[in-house]
Amino acid sequence: MKIGLVGEASNDTQSIKNLLLKKYTDTSYEFVFMLQRINGSSLDSQKTKRLLRIEFELQKPNFVIFIRDLDSTLPNKSKLDDRKIYFNNSNNIVIKEVSIYYIFTKLKH
């Protein structure tokens, strides 16, 4: 099974891959990084959406995990709404049944 990973920072994407590899050690799972050279808010651009469509068709993952963070100490409703819009737009590109989104939030200690 091929799993696509899209994130706004390479460290975030690699961290999710490392966590998944602890659970899914079977060699039948392949993790592929998508849109590697695009960071942060650049993921929201129209150009990136076109690139996502192309890369999805080339990589042909079984599903895609979108990894974003809220960029603030506490979850902000408008920031969360922005991330939901991003996910819905991206989800429409990679077919609704095959994507998952994950939002990082920083916890205040």
Stockholm file with secondary structure:
# STOCKHOLM 1.0

chainA/1-109         MKIGLVGEASNDTQSIKNLLLKKYTDTSYEFVFMLQRINGSSLDSQKTKRLLRIEFELQKPNFVIFIRDLDSTLPNKSKLDDRKIYFNNSNNIVIKEVSIYYIFTKLKH
#=GR chainA/1-109 SS CEEEEEESSHHHHHHHHHHHHHHCCSTTCEEEECSTTCCGGGGGSHHHHHHHHHHHHHHCCSEEEEEEECCSSSCCHHHHHHHHHHHHHHHHHSCGGGEEEEEECCCCC
#=GC SS_cons         CEEEEEESSHHHHHHHHHHHHHHCCSTTCEEEECSTTCCGGGGGSHHHHHHHHHHHHHHCCSEEEEEEECCSSSCCHHHHHHHHHHHHHHHHHSCGGGEEEEEECCCCC
//
